[in-house]
Amino acid sequence: MTTEQAYREYVGANLDRLRRTAYLLCGDWHLADDLTSTVLVKLLRHWKRASEMEHLDAYTRRMLLSAWLDERRRPWRRESFTDRLPERPAAGLDTDQRLDVLSLLARLPPRRRAVLVLRYFCDLSVAETAQALGCSEGTVKSHAARALETLRAGLKEGDPLWI
Amino acid sequence: MDLTQAMLAATDNPPPTSIDIDRLMTGERRRTHRLYAVTGTALAAVLVGGIVVAQQPAGHVEAPGAAHPPAVASEEPPSCGISTQMDDGLLSGKPPLRPVTESCFVGAGRLGDALTTVLSDQLPDTTITPPLPAEIAKLVAGDGYFTAFRVAGGDLEVRLRGSETTTAGFDAWRASRCLQATCRVEQHDGQPVLIRTSTGTVEVVALHADGTMVSALARGGLVEQQLVSIAVAPALTVYP
């Protein structure tokens, strides 16, 4: 099998998973596609080395997280001054939105959100999550606990998502 | 419903992806090729620059007061038949009207000496060290040769060859190659001379009575009159 074929095969098998993970991280399918493309291009550049890795999935996941965290740091993501107040949804009125897992995740800071996605969607252990995020296991545990606490604060007892 | 199920449900119906693997791979391949090309060009430029610097004569004497003293590289004249990179667009692919019978190697050496004399006359304050390096190319159908000299690191270029056009046809030849307002034809010693100026560059093309076409191009350092004197110099001929 040629290098190109191997790359195509890997991407074909993992594209959907990468897109879904990216979507849960950013909450936007267009941005998720951009992040996935960024990861795939980087992976293609280093495919010779990457294809020999024992944990290639972990490597791509880590690239995805880095791509997303980098995206969050871009200048256009920062605050900007405007002469008009932005339109915001009225808090606490929309039951569907409150129950929507994406709107709940959107309230979390990036790294806590990443911890939840890796732990509950990618089904990683605490140690694997810590490795993917480049932090200690204790940090992962505390991030997860605080993230769940924030989610619970946005729910009422008896809501379908009540954990 | 637990969090895992909620996340799976949230990503259950993804829209069609805009990611095109083929386009992505083609783009990456193009980027890599471009990177190689740029790197190769830069590397070649550095190597060529290094060779040129290494071949500069160590102790050449500069004349006092000369704005751009012609420094002469100590290259050996190449053998006949090489293609020169100094084709300035004067070559049309047609053979000269009058065949050049002199051997190109002999001609290049003779013209190098003649140009040294002409330059010494025009630039008396400058030391010219012969032999001047010549670039030689065979003309079509073996009817002669095209010789080019680079002086002062390319600030002055002189090209000689048998002309494909007559004096009568010179103006039409000029019109087909030179339509800008900065281009004119004058008569010097009964010979038509084309003078073309652009930013920082002056080019003079003279058609000698014997059919030799001489082009002298300067990038600063020489005035127009000096270039005309070089181009019309009788010694610069391919029909000795």
Chai-1 contact restraints between the chains, C-beta under 6 A:
chainA,res_idxA,chainB,res_idxB,connection_type,confidence,min_distance_angstrom,max_distance_angstrom,comment,restraint_id
A,V11,B,I21,contact,1.0,0.0,6.0,A-B,restraint_1
A,R20,B,T11,contact,1.0,0.0,6.0,A-B,restraint_2
A,Y23,B,T11,contact,1.0,0.0,6.0,A-B,restraint_3
A,L24,B,M7,contact,1.0,0.0,6.0,A-B,restraint_4
A,W29,B,P15,contact,1.0,0.0,6.0,A-B,restraint_5
A,D33,B,T17,contact,1.0,0.0,6.0,A-B,restraint_6
A,D33,B,S18,contact,1.0,0.0,6.0,A-B,restraint_7
A,D33,B,I19,contact,1.0,0.0,6.0,A-B,restraint_8
A,S37,B,I19,contact,1.0,0.0,6.0,A-B,restraint_9
A,V41,B,E28,contact,1.0,0.0,6.0,A-B,restraint_10
A,L44,B,E28,contact,1.0,0.0,6.0,A-B,restraint_11
A,V101,B,A6,contact,1.0,0.0,6.0,A-B,restraint_12
A,V101,B,A10,contact,1.0,0.0,6.0,A-B,restraint_13
A,L102,B,A10,contact,1.0,0.0,6.0,A-B,restraint_14
A,Y120,B,L3,contact,1.0,0.0,6.0,A-B,restraint_15
A,Y120,B,T4,contact,1.0,0.0,6.0,A-B,restraint_16
A,Y120,B,M7,contact,1.0,0.0,6.0,A-B,restraint_17
A,F121,B,M7,contact,1.0,0.0,6.0,A-B,restraint_18
A,P160,B,M1,contact,1.0,0.0,6.0,A-B,restraint_19
A,L161,B,A6,contact,1.0,0.0,6.0,A-B,restraint_20
